[in-house]
Amino acid sequence: MKLQSYINGQWVDGTDNGAEVFNAVNGESICTVSSSGIDFEDAVRYARETGGPALRKMTFHERANALKALGKMLMEKKEEFYRVSAWTGATRADSWIDIEGGVSTMFTYSSLVRRELPNETFLVEDDAQRLSAQGTFIGRHILVPKEGVAVHINAFNFPCWGMLEKIAPSLAAGMPVIVKPATASSYLTEVMVKAIVASGILPPGAIQLISGSVGDLLNRLNEQDVVTFTGSASTGQKLRSHPNIVANSIPFTMEADSLNSSILGATVEPGSVEFDLYVKEVAREMTVKAGQKCTAIRRAIIPRNRIEAVAEALKARLDKTTVGDPAVDGVRMGPLVGRSQVRDVWEKVDQLKQSCELIYGGTEDFAITGGDLETGAFFPPTLLYTDQPTQTDIPHGVEAFGPVSTLMAYDDIDQAIAIAKLGKGSLVGSIVTGDNNEARDLVLGCASYHGRLLVLNAECAKESTGHGSPLPTLVHGGPGRAGGGEELGGIRAVKHYMQRTAIQGSPTTLTAITNEFNPGSEQIKHDVHPFRKYFEDLQIGETLITHRRTVTEADIVNFGCLSGDHFYAHFDEIAAKDSLFGKRVAHGYFIIAAAAGMFVEPSPGPVLANYGMENLRFVEPVGIGDTIQVRLTCKQKIKKDRRSEEEQPNGVVVWDVEVRNQHDEPVAIYNILTLVVRKED
């Protein structure tokens, strides 16, 4: 079978046989992979001229809904993906991380985008910045989708998750993608992309697939494109320094393998919950995906007086790990992805043995259950030990990308931190301790060298996702050897595929550009109360100026009795006089409640409910006898998707509220959100 690429809206074969790929369990040939004959200029043009414009016409919410629909479709077809995933050597549990973990990331991004971003094609960021004395010149930041293509070059160990966690924020941002999976497991990516294309959920040109080499693709990119890479540090450095990448300052995000560590706290006693958690976590990270994870624990940093206990406990746990064909009941760890990977890991273990003692596994004479030891890609769980980890560079610079870990002894906390830093930058580190002071010292000491740190103890163990699990809402990446890149991290990842631009002008002009009211902008006034208007009829900048109200002592006393808030500044004349206020003042929340009574239109109408309040700040105190007035301005309109056919169409209106006193000084500023009926879907 020839693996196909999806280019320019068509499935195409390479013009030669290319590389042959084998089943990791039994060595049988699966397919050949080649991208020869592909016109990469056409692929880039198709993304820019067809996929990009179609995605940019969609709002954030429309793109998010497409991600949700894709996720549902992929979940319906998951058993086909599991079947093919077994050829990579993955157990069912390994495949769950790759397949359902990847789909879960898509669902997460769909939800995040619909919750945190507007139903617009662009994003307005941060507050307006006043740039002049009179306020007639202001500045803001907007983000718009880049008008190029996102090229995602992925690693062999997660052919599904690695693709989905990258394309989700790219597509959400409005940027088409070209996916290039690693050859060794590209057949699984191809199956999933075929399902995505066949679904018709994404517009034409939104996704393309390269099976095989990228050829001269990087030469075809320009300043509007983005490249992401996951894989070895050496390959990543080579790609990052590509002349065209450098010449055009093309954003390049690199997530490389790193020598991640896990530190056992000095206060942890053998037999304790934390001790058992540590042993379990190290063993799990060695055996899940047969240790083929860029987040796996390569260096186990342990107090010197706990080395023997940890080593014996790890050996006992690894003895129970059955290696073999994942299709056989009871098998807990499958093979590596291929025979070439087996050879590479043996070479790395031999290098590690130059400065480390082999204490478990590490021999080619080991038993497997099912599969073929000669033609399959099996490797035994292997432990090494170094007594003086600060006196050798080898275990901090050589990574055996398989079920291999090195135990390292430390004498005090400062030395444990120093050992962790010898990895020169890691994607993740973990700290296992029940002592929060110890955890604090270790986290603050290690943080500058890590992209993520897990602190594991008895309190969080049941719900912890573990050392090796990147999460959609948290940053995945790390400094130095780990690549210096950043993926995931919630909405941060979406913004990576957008251009942030500072815009300057008058408040009214910027309001027209951003569809969001800016302070100092022209205010639109009508005779009809804005709460009597449907969502579509409201205009950005539409403003209501209320009647005035003088605050009395009775207001303060009645609100205090109603709320139970008898703070001295409201009731104690003498104490209030000596306070920063210099007099008795009204409750801040009374001012907010009074303001609502002044601007609310009480009769039934299009406003369904108060949806929330944001950015409340009290500016000046309001005393007895002060008079307040409210300005209510339509700041932003956010169209909401209907969750069912029965639900009344509606949207969220953000109102800018300013309460001022008789001196025309602001006393309170905030935003309120109302749910307002739409006349049309």
Secondary structure, 3 states (H helix, E strand, C coil): CECEEEECCEEEECCCCCEEEECCCCCCEEEEECCCCCCHHHHHHHHHHHHHHHHHHCCHHHHHHHHHHHHHHHHHCHHHHHHHHHHHCCCHHHHHHHHHHHHHHHHHHHHHHHHHCCCCCCEEEEEEEECCCCCCCEEEEEEEECCCCEEEECCCCCCCHHHHHHHHHHHHHCCCEEEECCHHHHHHHHHHHHHHHHHCCCCCCCEEECCCCCCCHHHHCCCCCEEEEEECHHHHHHHHCCHHHHHCCCCEEEEECCCEEEEECCCCCCCCHHHHHHHHHHHHHHHHHHHCCCCCEEEEEEEHHHHHHHHHHHHHHHHCCCEECCCCCCCCECCCCCHHHHHHHHHHHHHHCCCCEEEECCCCCCCCECCCCCCCCCCCCEEEEECCHHHCCHHHHCCCCCCEEEEEEECCHHHHHHHHHCCCCECCEEEECCCHHHHHHHHHHHHHHECCEEEECCCCCCCCCCCCCCCCCCEECCCHHHCCCCEECCHHHHHCCEEEEEEEECHHHHHHHHCCCCCCCCCECCCCCHHHCCHHHCCCCEEEECCCEECCHHHHHHHHHHHCCCCHHHHCHHHHHCCCCCCCECCHHHHHHHHHHHHCCCCCCCEEEEEEEEEEEECCCCECCCEEEEEEEEEEEEECCCCCCCCCCEEEEEEEEEEECCCCCEEEEEEEEEEEECCCC
